[in-house]
């Protein structure tokens, strides 16, 4: 079986609940994930997730609550593709606040989803803002799912 590539969209809304796009009927120019299959495994590249529900409403007022929501969104994509959070090998975390309290909350939430011994490689950067008004965090991820 040769390598194959497939764009994955688990949400029906083409604007991805981005207000500026929805207002003008513009489709978002990205997929929820891209799945690359090889004979031995599946590589899954997940787009950045923000702390929103399926209708585009912000979820959570604290960094910990928002981090949990972001991880729930990533988890939904993983499960849709037959994987688990343990299959995630790398995350990139973008936060509007990297104070000691904010970092503690981010890592407390992450520890609820990634167990010791299966934690992914990680990068964390401070940013000035996210695409979601009031959003404090966005996370993207790469996964390898064994066949």
N, CA, C and O atoms as CSV, one atom per row, in Angstrom:
chain,resi,resn,atom,element,x,y,z
A,1,UNK,N,N,0.848,-1.181,0.000
A,1,UNK,CA,C,0.000,0.000,0.000
A,1,UNK,C,C,0.892,1.242,0.000
A,1,UNK,O,O,1.716,1.399,0.901
A,2,UNK,N,N,0.751,2.111,-0.971
A,2,UNK,CA,C,1.544,3.342,-0.983
A,2,UNK,C,C,1.031,4.341,0.058
A,2,UNK,O,O,-0.023,4.144,0.662
A,3,UNK,N,N,1.782,5.389,0.249
A,3,UNK,CA,C,1.370,6.447,1.163
A,3,UNK,C,C,0.138,7.146,0.598
A,3,UNK,O,O,0.021,7.325,-0.614
A,4,UNK,N,N,-0.788,7.544,1.487
A,4,UNK,CA,C,-1.950,8.330,1.065
A,4,UNK,C,C,-2.128,9.503,2.013
A,4,UNK,O,O,-1.718,9.447,3.172
A,5,UNK,N,N,-2.739,10.559,1.513
A,5,UNK,CA,C,-2.961,11.777,2.298
A,5,UNK,C,C,-4.430,12.154,2.193
A,5,UNK,O,O,-5.023,12.092,1.116
A,6,UNK,N,N,-5.019,12.552,3.338
A,6,UNK,CA,C,-6.432,12.915,3.362
A,6,UNK,C,C,-6.650,14.077,4.327
A,6,UNK,O,O,-6.140,14.066,5.447
A,7,UNK,N,N,-7.410,15.078,3.889
A,7,UNK,CA,C,-7.803,16.167,4.784
A,7,UNK,C,C,-8.990,15.700,5.612
A,7,UNK,O,O,-9.917,15.088,5.081
A,8,UNK,N,N,-8.965,15.984,6.905
A,8,UNK,CA,C,-10.002,15.543,7.834
A,8,UNK,C,C,-10.739,16.765,8.372
A,8,UNK,O,O,-10.123,17.707,8.870
A,9,UNK,N,N,-12.057,16.736,8.265
A,9,UNK,CA,C,-12.899,17.782,8.843
A,9,UNK,C,C,-14.016,17.107,9.614
A,9,UNK,O,O,-14.866,16.441,9.024
A,10,UNK,N,N,-14.020,17.275,10.928
A,10,UNK,CA,C,-15.060,16.631,11.728
A,10,UNK,C,C,-16.198,17.600,12.050
A,10,UNK,O,O,-17.240,17.183,12.554
A,11,UNK,N,N,-16.009,18.866,11.767
A,11,UNK,CA,C,-17.047,19.855,12.010
A,11,UNK,C,C,-17.641,20.294,10.675
A,11,UNK,O,O,-16.910,20.527,9.712
A,12,UNK,N,N,-18.953,20.405,10.621
A,12,UNK,CA,C,-19.660,20.709,9.378
A,12,UNK,C,C,-19.460,22.150,8.942
A,12,UNK,O,O,-19.381,22.421,7.744
A,13,UNK,N,N,-19.377,23.069,9.872
A,13,UNK,CA,C,-19.293,24.496,9.588
A,13,UNK,C,C,-18.018,24.811,8.814
A,13,UNK,O,O,-16.918,24.667,9.347
A,14,UNK,N,N,-18.157,25.239,7.562
A,14,UNK,CA,C,-16.991,25.522,6.726
A,14,UNK,C,C,-16.168,26.703,7.207
A,14,UNK,O,O,-14.974,26.781,6.916
A,15,UNK,N,N,-16.788,27.628,7.941
A,15,UNK,CA,C,-16.041,28.790,8.432
A,15,UNK,C,C,-15.282,28.460,9.713
A,15,UNK,O,O,-14.570,29.312,10.244
A,16,UNK,N,N,-15.424,27.226,10.218
A,16,UNK,CA,C,-14.766,26.773,11.459
A,16,UNK,C,C,-15.138,27.662,12.644
A,16,UNK,O,O,-14.343,27.836,13.568
A,17,UNK,N,N,-16.333,28.219,12.615
A,17,UNK,CA,C,-16.848,29.088,13.680
A,17,UNK,C,C,-15.986,30.332,13.886
A,17,UNK,O,O,-15.925,30.872,14.991
A,18,UNK,N,N,-15.329,30.780,12.836
A,18,UNK,CA,C,-14.561,32.028,12.882
A,18,UNK,C,C,-15.493,33.135,12.390
A,18,UNK,O,O,-15.848,33.176,11.212
A,19,UNK,N,N,-15.881,34.016,13.282
A,19,UNK,CA,C,-16.878,35.038,12.998
A,19,UNK,C,C,-16.611,35.843,11.742
A,19,UNK,O,O,-17.518,36.043,10.934
A,20,UNK,N,N,-15.390,36.306,11.562
A,20,UNK,CA,C,-15.055,37.128,10.401
A,20,UNK,C,C,-15.267,36.381,9.089
A,20,UNK,O,O,-15.583,36.999,8.074
A,21,UNK,N,N,-15.097,35.066,9.096
A,21,UNK,CA,C,-15.320,34.264,7.895
A,21,UNK,C,C,-16.798,33.959,7.708
A,21,UNK,O,O,-17.321,34.035,6.596
A,22,UNK,N,N,-17.469,33.614,8.803
A,22,UNK,CA,C,-18.892,33.258,8.732
A,22,UNK,C,C,-19.729,34.428,8.231
A,22,UNK,O,O,-20.665,34.240,7.455
A,23,UNK,N,N,-19.390,35.636,8.675
A,23,UNK,CA,C,-20.139,36.834,8.270
A,23,UNK,C,C,-20.192,37.004,6.753
A,23,UNK,O,O,-21.195,37.468,6.212
A,24,UNK,N,N,-19.127,36.633,6.078
A,24,UNK,CA,C,-19.034,36.826,4.627
A,24,UNK,C,C,-19.190,35.511,3.855
A,24,UNK,O,O,-19.055,35.495,2.631
A,25,UNK,N,N,-19.475,34.407,4.561
A,25,UNK,CA,C,-19.650,33.121,3.897
A,25,UNK,C,C,-18.369,32.553,3.305
A,25,UNK,O,O,-18.402,31.863,2.286
A,26,UNK,N,N,-17.245,32.845,3.943
A,26,UNK,CA,C,-15.948,32.386,3.448
A,26,UNK,C,C,-15.555,31.110,4.201
A,26,UNK,O,O,-15.596,31.062,5.430
A,27,UNK,N,N,-15.178,30.096,3.450
A,27,UNK,CA,C,-14.709,28.852,4.062
A,27,UNK,C,C,-13.308,29.053,4.624
A,27,UNK,O,O,-12.483,29.742,4.024
A,28,UNK,N,N,-13.046,28.451,5.773
A,28,UNK,CA,C,-11.700,28.485,6.348
A,28,UNK,C,C,-10.776,27.672,5.441
A,28,UNK,O,O,-11.157,26.606,4.959
A,29,UNK,N,N,-9.593,28.164,5.216
A,29,UNK,CA,C,-8.641,27.524,4.298
A,29,UNK,C,C,-7.714,26.559,5.037
A,29,UNK,O,O,-6.504,26.558,4.812
A,30,UNK,N,N,-8.286,25.740,5.917
A,30,UNK,CA,C,-7.518,24.712,6.613
A,30,UNK,C,C,-8.455,23.591,7.028
A,30,UNK,O,O,-9.669,23.776,7.100
A,31,UNK,N,N,-7.880,22.429,7.300
A,31,UNK,CA,C,-8.627,21.262,7.763
A,31,UNK,C,C,-8.427,21.096,9.261
A,31,UNK,O,O,-7.480,21.637,9.832
A,32,UNK,N,N,-9.329,20.340,9.898
A,32,UNK,CA,C,-9.142,20.036,11.313
A,32,UNK,C,C,-7.857,19.235,11.511
A,32,UNK,O,O,-7.173,19.378,12.524
A,33,UNK,N,N,-7.540,18.396,10.535
A,33,UNK,CA,C,-6.317,17.592,10.579
A,33,UNK,C,C,-5.997,17.107,9.177
A,33,UNK,O,O,-6.842,17.138,8.283
A,34,UNK,N,N,-4.766,16.660,9.002
A,34,UNK,CA,C,-4.368,15.973,7.783
A,34,UNK,C,C,-3.848,14.606,8.207
A,34,UNK,O,O,-3.009,14.488,9.100
A,35,UNK,N,N,-4.370,13.570,7.541
A,35,UNK,CA,C,-4.017,12.187,7.840
A,35,UNK,C,C,-3.127,11.664,6.713
A,35,UNK,O,O,-3.507,11.695,5.543
A,36,UNK,N,N,-1.940,11.184,7.082
A,36,UNK,CA,C,-1.020,10.578,6.128
A,36,UNK,C,C,-0.836,9.125,6.539
A,36,UNK,O,O,-0.337,8.835,7.626
A,37,UNK,N,N,-1.248,8.210,5.653
A,37,UNK,CA,C,-1.134,6.784,5.945
A,37,UNK,C,C,0.040,6.177,5.216
A,37,UNK,O,O,0.271,6.452,4.038
A,38,UNK,N,N,0.777,5.350,5.926
A,38,UNK,CA,C,1.843,4.542,5.348
A,38,UNK,C,C,1.483,3.084,5.641
A,38,UNK,O,O,0.517,2.829,6.360
A,39,UNK,N,N,2.224,2.144,5.113
A,39,UNK,CA,C,1.906,0.745,5.407
A,39,UNK,C,C,1.970,0.395,6.904
A,39,UNK,O,O,1.277,-0.517,7.354
A,40,UNK,N,N,2.786,1.108,7.664
A,40,UNK,CA,C,2.995,0.764,9.069
A,40,UNK,C,C,2.233,1.615,10.072
A,40,UNK,O,O,1.922,1.148,11.168
A,41,UNK,N,N,1.928,2.856,9.714
A,41,UNK,CA,C,1.304,3.750,10.689
A,41,UNK,C,C,0.567,4.885,10.014
A,41,UNK,O,O,0.624,5.068,8.798
A,42,UNK,N,N,-0.124,5.638,10.844
A,42,UNK,CA,C,-0.827,6.841,10.403
A,42,UNK,C,C,-0.179,8.029,11.094
A,42,UNK,O,O,-0.014,8.032,12.314
A,43,UNK,N,N,0.185,9.036,10.315
A,43,UNK,CA,C,0.653,10.301,10.866
A,43,UNK,C,C,-0.536,11.247,10.812
A,43,UNK,O,O,-1.179,11.383,9.772
A,44,UNK,N,N,-0.827,11.895,11.922
A,44,UNK,CA,C,-1.953,12.816,11.993
A,44,UNK,C,C,-1.428,14.174,12.440
A,44,UNK,O,O,-0.794,14.293,13.489
A,45,UNK,N,N,-1.699,15.194,11.632
A,45,UNK,CA,C,-1.260,16.556,11.910
A,45,UNK,C,C,-2.508,17.375,12.229
A,45,UNK,O,O,-3.308,17.664,11.340
A,46,UNK,N,N,-2.674,17.748,13.500
A,46,UNK,CA,C,-3.876,18.437,13.953
A,46,UNK,C,C,-3.676,19.949,13.955
A,46,UNK,O,O,-2.690,20.461,14.485
A,47,UNK,N,N,-4.626,20.647,13.353
A,47,UNK,CA,C,-4.588,22.109,13.340
A,47,UNK,C,C,-4.755,22.649,14.754
A,47,UNK,O,O,-5.247,21.958,15.646
A,48,UNK,N,N,-4.340,23.887,14.939
A,48,UNK,CA,C,-4.471,24.526,16.241
A,48,UNK,C,C,-5.916,24.547,16.713
A,48,UNK,O,O,-6.822,24.915,15.966
A,49,UNK,N,N,-6.120,24.147,17.963
A,49,UNK,CA,C,-7.445,24.156,18.584
A,49,UNK,C,C,-7.509,25.304,19.578
A,49,UNK,O,O,-6.553,25.575,20.305
A,50,UNK,N,N,-8.649,25.967,19.593
A,50,UNK,CA,C,-8.882,27.073,20.521
A,50,UNK,C,C,-9.975,26.675,21.498
A,50,UNK,O,O,-10.666,25.683,21.266
A,51,UNK,N,N,-10.152,27.422,22.586
A,51,UNK,CA,C,-11.101,27.034,23.632
A,51,UNK,C,C,-12.551,27.417,23.320
A,51,UNK,O,O,-13.147,28.251,24.002
A,52,UNK,N,N,-13.106,26.791,22.274
A,52,UNK,CA,C,-14.489,27.074,21.889
A,52,UNK,C,C,-15.302,25.789,21.852
A,52,UNK,O,O,-14.753,24.688,21.798
A,53,UNK,N,N,-16.623,25.950,21.881
A,53,UNK,CA,C,-17.507,24.805,21.674
A,53,UNK,C,C,-17.811,24.704,20.183
A,53,UNK,O,O,-17.280,25.483,19.391
A,54,UNK,N,N,-18.654,23.758,19.793
A,54,UNK,CA,C,-18.931,23.543,18.373
A,54,UNK,C,C,-19.661,24.703,17.709
A,54,UNK,O,O,-19.664,24.811,16.483
A,55,UNK,N,N,-20.279,25.570,18.503
A,55,UNK,CA,C,-20.961,26.744,17.946
A,55,UNK,C,C,-20.050,27.971,17.890
A,55,UNK,O,O,-20.469,29.034,17.432
A,56,UNK,N,N,-18.818,27.830,18.349
A,56,UNK,CA,C,-17.878,28.942,18.307
A,56,UNK,C,C,-17.866,29.804,19.553
A,56,UNK,O,O,-17.231,30.859,19.565
A,57,UNK,N,N,-18.563,29.374,20.614
A,57,UNK,CA,C,-18.595,30.134,21.865
A,57,UNK,C,C,-17.366,29.817,22.710
A,57,UNK,O,O,-16.982,28.656,22.848
A,58,UNK,N,N,-16.758,30.847,23.268
A,58,UNK,CA,C,-15.607,30.674,24.142
A,58,UNK,C,C,-16.006,29.866,25.371
A,58,UNK,O,O,-17.058,30.108,25.961
A,59,UNK,N,N,-15.166,28.906,25.756
A,59,UNK,CA,C,-15.416,28.066,26.928
A,59,UNK,C,C,-14.311,28.316,27.946
A,59,UNK,O,O,-13.132,28.145,27.635
A,60,UNK,N,N,-14.676,28.712,29.142
A,60,UNK,CA,C,-13.716,28.885,30.223
A,60,UNK,C,C,-13.246,30.312,30.399
A,60,UNK,O,O,-13.048,31.054,29.437
A,61,UNK,N,N,-13.073,30.675,31.667
A,61,UNK,CA,C,-12.563,32.010,31.992
A,61,UNK,C,C,-11.139,31.961,32.514
A,61,UNK,O,O,-10.444,32.977,32.523
A,62,UNK,N,N,-10.696,30.779,32.951
A,62,UNK,CA,C,-9.333,30.648,33.459
A,62,UNK,C,C,-8.472,29.917,32.443
A,62,UNK,O,O,-8.985,29.261,31.536
A,63,UNK,N,N,-7.178,30.033,32.598
A,63,UNK,CA,C,-6.251,29.343,31.706
A,63,UNK,C,C,-6.469,27.830,31.795
A,63,UNK,O,O,-6.406,27.141,30.776
A,64,UNK,N,N,-6.723,27.308,32.989
A,64,UNK,CA,C,-6.928,25.870,33.156
A,64,UNK,C,C,-8.198,25.406,32.438
A,64,UNK,O,O,-8.183,24.380,31.758
A,65,UNK,N,N,-9.282,26.147,32.581
A,65,UNK,CA,C,-10.535,25.786,31.915
A,65,UNK,C,C,-10.372,25.834,30.395
A,65,UNK,O,O,-10.844,24.947,29.684
A,66,UNK,N,N,-9.707,26.866,29.913
A,66,UNK,CA,C,-9.518,26.984,28.471
A,66,UNK,C,C,-8.581,25.901,27.940
A,66,UNK,O,O,-8.799,25.377,26.848
A,67,UNK,N,N,-7.549,25.566,28.697
A,67,UNK,CA,C,-6.639,24.499,28.278
A,67,UNK,C,C,-7.381,23.173,28.187
A,67,UNK,O,O,-7.195,22.421,27.230
A,68,UNK,N,N,-8.216,22.884,29.170
A,68,UNK,CA,C,-9.023,21.653,29.122
A,68,UNK,C,C,-9.893,21.617,27.867
A,68,UNK,O,O,-9.977,20.582,27.206
A,69,UNK,N,N,-10.536,22.729,27.533
A,69,UNK,CA,C,-11.403,22.758,26.354
A,69,UNK,C,C,-10.599,22.524,25.081
A,69,UNK,O,O,-11.041,21.791,24.196
A,70,UNK,N,N,-9.438,23.132,24.982
A,70,UNK,CA,C,-8.574,22.923,23.818
A,70,UNK,C,C,-8.200,21.440,23.714
A,70,UNK,O,O,-8.254,20.860,22.630
A,71,UNK,N,N,-7.827,20.840,24.825
A,71,UNK,CA,C,-7.437,19.428,24.807
A,71,UNK,C,C,-8.621,18.524,24.491
A,71,UNK,O,O,-8.440,17.479,23.866
A,72,UNK,N,N,-9.812,18.895,24.902
A,72,UNK,CA,C,-11.013,18.134,24.538
A,72,UNK,C,C,-11.241,18.187,23.034
A,72,UNK,O,O,-11.648,17.195,22.431
A,73,UNK,N,N,-10.985,19.322,22.437
A,73,UNK,CA,C,-11.151,19.448,20.976
A,73,UNK,C,C,-10.114,18.592,20.239
A,73,UNK,O,O,-10.441,17.944,19.245
A,74,UNK,N,N,-8.881,18.590,20.717
A,74,UNK,CA,C,-7.861,17.728,20.116
A,74,UNK,C,C,-8.215,16.258,20.317
A,74,UNK,O,O,-8.053,15.445,19.407
A,75,UNK,N,N,-8.691,15.927,21.494
A,75,UNK,CA,C,-9.087,14.548,21.803
A,75,UNK,C,C,-10.195,14.077,20.862
A,75,UNK,O,O,-10.178,12.929,20.419
A,76,UNK,N,N,-11.146,14.939,20.554
A,76,UNK,CA,C,-12.246,14.576,19.650
A,76,UNK,C,C,-11.717,14.230,18.261
A,76,UNK,O,O,-12.190,13.278,17.640
A,77,UNK,N,N,-10.749,14.985,17.773
A,77,UNK,CA,C,-10.162,14.690,16.461
A,77,UNK,C,C,-9.410,13.365,16.526
A,77,UNK,O,O,-9.527,12.537,15.623
A,78,UNK,N,N,-8.642,13.166,17.587
A,78,UNK,CA,C,-7.890,11.915,17.735
A,78,UNK,C,C,-8.833,10.716,17.738
A,78,UNK,O,O,-8.597,9.738,17.028
A,79,UNK,N,N,-9.893,10.787,18.530
A,79,UNK,CA,C,-10.829,9.673,18.614
A,79,UNK,C,C,-11.546,9.447,17.283
A,79,UNK,O,O,-11.789,8.303,16.899
A,80,UNK,N,N,-11.885,10.519,16.580
A,80,UNK,CA,C,-12.523,10.423,15.263
A,80,UNK,C,C,-11.638,9.645,14.291
A,80,UNK,O,O,-12.139,8.958,13.401
A,81,UNK,N,N,-10.329,9.757,14.464
A,81,UNK,CA,C,-9.372,9.106,13.571
A,81,UNK,C,C,-8.833,7.790,14.123
A,81,UNK,O,O,-7.893,7.223,13.567
A,82,UNK,N,N,-9.422,7.301,15.211
A,82,UNK,CA,C,-9.024,6.010,15.760
A,82,UNK,C,C,-7.809,6.048,16.657
A,82,UNK,O,O,-7.176,5.018,16.889
A,83,UNK,N,N,-7.475,7.211,17.160
A,83,UNK,CA,C,-6.319,7.349,18.040
A,83,UNK,C,C,-6.715,7.776,19.437
A,83,UNK,O,O,-7.896,7.942,19.745
A,84,UNK,N,N,-5.712,7.951,20.273
A,84,UNK,CA,C,-5.909,8.433,21.633
A,84,UNK,C,C,-4.917,9.556,21.903
A,84,UNK,O,O,-4.025,9.815,21.096
A,85,UNK,N,N,-5.074,10.206,23.019
A,85,UNK,CA,C,-4.135,11.263,23.390
A,85,UNK,C,C,-2.716,10.715,23.564
A,85,UNK,O,O,-1.744,11.451,23.389
A,86,UNK,N,N,-2.591,9.437,23.906
A,86,UNK,CA,C,-1.270,8.825,24.057
A,86,UNK,C,C,-0.533,8.714,22.725
A,86,UNK,O,O,0.684,8.526,22.710
A,87,UNK,N,N,-1.256,8.829,21.598
A,87,UNK,CA,C,-0.633,8.777,20.275
A,87,UNK,C,C,-0.025,10.117,19.861
A,87,UNK,O,O,0.717,10.183,18.881
A,88,UNK,N,N,-0.330,11.173,20.593
A,88,UNK,CA,C,0.230,12.490,20.265
A,88,UNK,C,C,1.701,12.509,20.650
A,88,UNK,O,O,2.061,12.197,21.786
A,89,UNK,N,N,2.548,12.877,19.696
A,89,UNK,CA,C,3.994,12.869,19.931
A,89,UNK,C,C,4.586,14.267,20.082
A,89,UNK,O,O,5.698,14.416,20.588
A,90,UNK,N,N,3.851,15.296,19.647
A,90,UNK,CA,C,4.366,16.666,19.748
A,90,UNK,C,C,3.203,17.638,19.810
A,90,UNK,O,O,2.210,17.497,19.096
A,91,UNK,N,N,3.350,18.639,20.690
A,91,UNK,CA,C,2.394,19.745,20.745
A,91,UNK,C,C,3.149,21.062,20.666
A,91,UNK,O,O,4.305,21.170,21.074
A,92,UNK,N,N,2.463,22.048,20.133
A,92,UNK,CA,C,2.948,23.420,20.150
A,92,UNK,C,C,1.858,24.223,20.843
A,92,UNK,O,O,0.707,24.243,20.407
A,93,UNK,N,N,2.241,24.886,21.932
A,93,UNK,CA,C,1.301,25.584,22.803
A,93,UNK,C,C,1.569,27.078,22.692
A,93,UNK,O,O,2.702,27.535,22.841
A,94,UNK,N,N,0.504,27.828,22.429
A,94,UNK,CA,C,0.602,29.277,22.275
A,94,UNK,C,C,-0.287,29.917,23.333
A,94,UNK,O,O,-1.501,29.714,23.332
A,95,UNK,N,N,0.316,30.694,24.240
A,95,UNK,CA,C,-0.408,31.280,25.372
A,95,UNK,C,C,-0.246,32.801,25.389
A,95,UNK,O,O,0.818,33.329,25.067
A,96,UNK,N,N,-1.315,33.487,25.768
A,96,UNK,CA,C,-1.233,34.939,25.901
A,96,UNK,C,C,-0.653,35.351,27.243
A,96,UNK,O,O,-0.359,36.527,27.460
A,97,UNK,N,N,-0.486,34.392,28.146
A,97,UNK,CA,C,0.036,34.669,29.488
A,97,UNK,C,C,0.940,33.511,29.884
A,97,UNK,O,O,0.496,32.363,29.929
A,98,UNK,N,N,2.195,33.799,30.170
A,98,UNK,CA,C,3.101,32.745,30.639
A,98,UNK,C,C,3.620,33.051,32.047
A,98,UNK,O,O,4.733,32.674,32.415
A,99,UNK,N,N,2.785,33.741,32.816
A,99,UNK,CA,C,3.133,33.982,34.217
A,99,UNK,C,C,3.214,32.634,34.935
A,99,UNK,O,O,2.676,31.644,34.440
A,100,UNK,N,N,3.874,32.579,36.088
A,100,UNK,CA,C,3.958,31.314,36.821
A,100,UNK,C,C,2.584,30.683,37.085
A,100,UNK,O,O,2.438,29.468,36.955
A,101,UNK,N,N,1.587,31.477,37.450
A,101,UNK,CA,C,0.244,30.941,37.713
A,101,UNK,C,C,-0.374,30.364,36.442
A,101,UNK,O,O,-0.961,29.282,36.478
A,102,UNK,N,N,-0.250,31.068,35.324
A,102,UNK,CA,C,-0.814,30.587,34.058
A,102,UNK,C,C,-0.124,29.293,33.622
A,102,UNK,O,O,-0.790,28.347,33.199
A,103,UNK,N,N,1.193,29.248,33.722
A,103,UNK,CA,C,1.922,28.030,33.346
A,103,UNK,C,C,1.519,26.852,34.220
A,103,UNK,O,O,1.374,25.733,33.728
A,104,UNK,N,N,1.339,27.098,35.512
A,104,UNK,CA,C,0.902,26.029,36.410
A,104,UNK,C,C,-0.439,25.480,35.954
A,104,UNK,O,O,-0.631,24.265,35.910
A,105,UNK,N,N,-1.370,26.369,35.613
A,105,UNK,CA,C,-2.696,25.935,35.186
A,105,UNK,C,C,-2.637,25.155,33.869
A,105,UNK,O,O,-3.329,24.149,33.712
A,106,UNK,N,N,-1.821,25.612,32.935
A,106,UNK,CA,C,-1.672,24.902,31.660
A,106,UNK,C,C,-1.160,23.486,31.908
A,106,UNK,O,O,-1.693,22.522,31.359
A,107,UNK,N,N,-0.127,23.365,32.737
A,107,UNK,CA,C,0.464,22.041,32.968
A,107,UNK,C,C,-0.430,21.154,33.831
A,107,UNK,O,O,-0.431,19.936,33.653
A,108,UNK,N,N,-1.183,21.727,34.751
A,108,UNK,CA,C,-2.141,20.912,35.507
A,108,UNK,C,C,-3.162,20.287,34.559
A,108,UNK,O,O,-3.461,19.097,34.659
A,109,UNK,N,N,-3.687,21.080,33.653
A,109,UNK,CA,C,-4.668,20.562,32.693
A,109,UNK,C,C,-4.022,19.544,31.756
A,109,UNK,O,O,-4.605,18.494,31.487
A,110,UNK,N,N,-2.843,19.843,31.267
A,110,UNK,CA,C,-2.164,18.909,30.359
A,110,UNK,C,C,-1.899,17.573,31.038
A,110,UNK,O,O,-2.004,16.522,30.406
A,111,UNK,N,N,-1.557,17.610,32.319
A,111,UNK,CA,C,-1.300,16.363,33.052
A,111,UNK,C,C,-2.557,15.503,33.204
A,111,UNK,O,O,-2.454,14.301,33.450
A,112,UNK,N,N,-3.729,16.098,33.060
A,112,UNK,CA,C,-4.975,15.329,33.085
A,112,UNK,C,C,-5.151,14.530,31.793
A,112,UNK,O,O,-5.868,13.529,31.786
A,113,UNK,N,N,-4.518,14.948,30.713
A,113,UNK,CA,C,-4.693,14.324,29.400
A,113,UNK,C,C,-3.486,13.509,28.942
A,113,UNK,O,O,-3.622,12.579,28.148
A,114,UNK,N,N,-2.312,13.861,29.444
A,114,UNK,CA,C,-1.090,13.166,29.060
A,114,UNK,C,C,-0.459,12.559,30.300
A,114,UNK,O,O,0.007,13.268,31.192
A,115,UNK,N,N,-0.453,11.225,30.340
A,115,UNK,CA,C,0.083,10.523,31.510
A,115,UNK,C,C,1.606,10.466,31.464
A,115,UNK,O,O,2.212,10.506,30.393
A,116,UNK,N,N,2.215,10.370,32.652
A,116,UNK,CA,C,3.664,10.203,32.731
A,116,UNK,C,C,4.041,8.979,31.906
A,116,UNK,O,O,3.368,7.950,31.959
A,117,UNK,N,N,5.113,9.100,31.152
A,117,UNK,CA,C,5.552,8.002,30.303
A,117,UNK,C,C,5.029,8.094,28.883
A,117,UNK,O,O,5.549,7.422,27.992
A,118,UNK,N,N,3.996,8.924,28.649
A,118,UNK,CA,C,3.490,9.087,27.279
A,118,UNK,C,C,3.243,10.557,26.948
A,118,UNK,O,O,2.411,10.887,26.104
A,119,UNK,N,N,3.980,11.428,27.628
A,119,UNK,CA,C,3.830,12.857,27.353
A,119,UNK,C,C,4.550,13.219,26.060
A,119,UNK,O,O,5.623,12.689,25.772
A,120,UNK,N,N,3.957,14.123,25.281
A,120,UNK,CA,C,4.566,14.489,24.002
A,120,UNK,C,C,5.707,15.486,24.160
A,120,UNK,O,O,5.842,16.144,25.192
A,121,UNK,N,N,6.520,15.583,23.118
A,121,UNK,CA,C,7.480,16.679,23.034
A,121,UNK,C,C,6.657,17.964,22.956
A,121,UNK,O,O,5.509,17.937,22.515
A,122,UNK,N,N,7.234,19.087,23.380
A,122,UNK,CA,C,6.416,20.292,23.484
A,122,UNK,C,C,7.221,21.554,23.273
A,122,UNK,O,O,8.395,21.643,23.633
A,123,UNK,N,N,6.554,22.528,22.677
A,123,UNK,CA,C,7.053,23.893,22.586
A,123,UNK,C,C,5.962,24.785,23.161
A,123,UNK,O,O,4.784,24.557,22.885
A,124,UNK,N,N,6.315,25.787,23.945
A,124,UNK,CA,C,5.346,26.728,24.486
A,124,UNK,C,C,5.859,28.136,24.238
A,124,UNK,O,O,6.985,28.478,24.599
A,125,UNK,N,N,5.013,28.945,23.617
A,125,UNK,CA,C,5.380,30.314,23.281
A,125,UNK,C,C,4.353,31.291,23.818
A,125,UNK,O,O,3.163,30.982,23.882
A,126,UNK,N,N,4.819,32.481,24.208
A,126,UNK,CA,C,3.906,33.561,24.569
A,126,UNK,C,C,3.560,34.334,23.301
A,126,UNK,O,O,4.433,34.659,22.496
A,127,UNK,N,N,2.265,34.622,23.138
A,127,UNK,CA,C,1.784,35.358,21.975
A,127,UNK,C,C,0.949,36.549,22.439
A,127,UNK,O,O,0.547,36.610,23.601
A,128,UNK,N,N,0.691,37.482,21.550
A,128,UNK,CA,C,-0.078,38.669,21.931
A,128,UNK,C,C,-1.579,38.433,21.902
A,128,UNK,O,O,-2.325,39.186,22.529
A,129,UNK,N,N,-2.045,37.411,21.193
A,129,UNK,CA,C,-3.471,37.138,21.149
A,129,UNK,C,C,-3.763,35.936,20.280
A,129,UNK,O,O,-2.887,35.447,19.567
A,130,UNK,N,N,-5.011,35.455,20.339
A,130,UNK,CA,C,-5.450,34.347,19.494
A,130,UNK,C,C,-6.579,34.841,18.592
A,130,UNK,O,O,-7.055,35.967,18.742
A,131,UNK,N,N,-6.999,34.003,17.667
A,131,UNK,CA,C,-8.072,34.366,16.749
A,131,UNK,C,C,-9.411,34.475,17.464
A,131,UNK,O,O,-10.336,35.097,16.943
A,132,UNK,N,N,-9.531,33.884,18.642
A,132,UNK,CA,C,-10.774,33.896,19.409
A,132,UNK,C,C,-10.739,35.013,20.450
A,132,UNK,O,O,-9.854,35.045,21.305
A,133,UNK,N,N,-11.700,35.922,20.375
A,133,UNK,CA,C,-11.809,37.006,21.359
A,133,UNK,C,C,-11.904,36.388,22.750
A,133,UNK,O,O,-12.788,35.571,23.010
A,134,UNK,N,N,-11.000,36.774,23.639
A,134,UNK,CA,C,-10.972,36.239,24.997
A,134,UNK,C,C,-10.205,34.936,25.136
A,134,UNK,O,O,-10.005,34.446,26.247
A,135,UNK,N,N,-9.776,34.373,24.015
A,135,UNK,CA,C,-8.997,33.130,24.071
A,135,UNK,C,C,-7.596,33.393,24.572
A,135,UNK,O,O,-6.951,34.361,24.169
A,136,UNK,N,N,-7.128,32.527,25.453
A,136,UNK,CA,C,-5.800,32.688,26.032
A,136,UNK,C,C,-4.815,31.621,25.567
A,136,UNK,O,O,-3.620,31.714,25.846
A,137,UNK,N,N,-5.323,30.591,24.847
A,137,UNK,CA,C,-4.449,29.474,24.493
A,137,UNK,C,C,-4.908,28.827,23.185
A,137,UNK,O,O,-6.098,28.776,22.877
A,138,UNK,N,N,-3.934,28.342,22.437
A,138,UNK,CA,C,-4.177,27.523,21.248
A,138,UNK,C,C,-3.096,26.452,21.235
A,138,UNK,O,O,-1.938,26.719,21.554
A,139,UNK,N,N,-3.490,25.233,20.860
A,139,UNK,CA,C,-2.543,24.117,20.809
A,139,UNK,C,C,-2.735,23.378,19.494
A,139,UNK,O,O,-3.865,23.080,19.108
A,140,UNK,N,N,-1.626,23.076,18.796
A,140,UNK,CA,C,-1.683,22.159,17.671
A,140,UNK,C,C,-0.867,20.922,18.028
A,140,UNK,O,O,-0.094,20.940,18.986
A,141,UNK,N,N,-1.037,19.855,17.265
A,141,UNK,CA,C,-0.409,18.589,17.659
A,141,UNK,C,C,-0.094,17.726,16.455
A,141,UNK,O,O,-0.708,17.851,15.396
A,142,UNK,N,N,0.878,16.845,16.644
A,142,UNK,CA,C,1.233,15.797,15.674
A,142,UNK,C,C,1.097,14.463,16.388
A,142,UNK,O,O,1.465,14.337,17.556
A,143,UNK,N,N,0.571,13.473,15.690
A,143,UNK,CA,C,0.373,12.161,16.292
A,143,UNK,C,C,0.847,11.072,15.351
A,143,UNK,O,O,0.883,11.256,14.135
A,144,UNK,N,N,1.210,9.934,15.928
A,144,UNK,CA,C,1.545,8.734,15.177
A,144,UNK,C,C,0.687,7.616,15.755
A,144,UNK,O,O,0.772,7.292,16.939
A,145,UNK,N,N,-0.147,7.033,14.884
A,145,UNK,CA,C,-1.050,5.961,15.304
A,145,UNK,C,C,-0.571,4.680,14.652
A,145,UNK,O,O,-0.516,4.586,13.426
A,146,UNK,N,N,-0.222,3.691,15.465
A,146,UNK,CA,C,0.247,2.399,14.943
A,146,UNK,C,C,-0.922,1.657,14.292
A,146,UNK,O,O,-2.064,1.757,14.739
A,147,UNK,N,N,-0.618,0.919,13.240
A,147,UNK,CA,C,-1.648,0.102,12.585
A,147,UNK,C,C,-1.701,-1.265,13.210
A,147,UNK,O,O,-2.505,-2.101,12.798
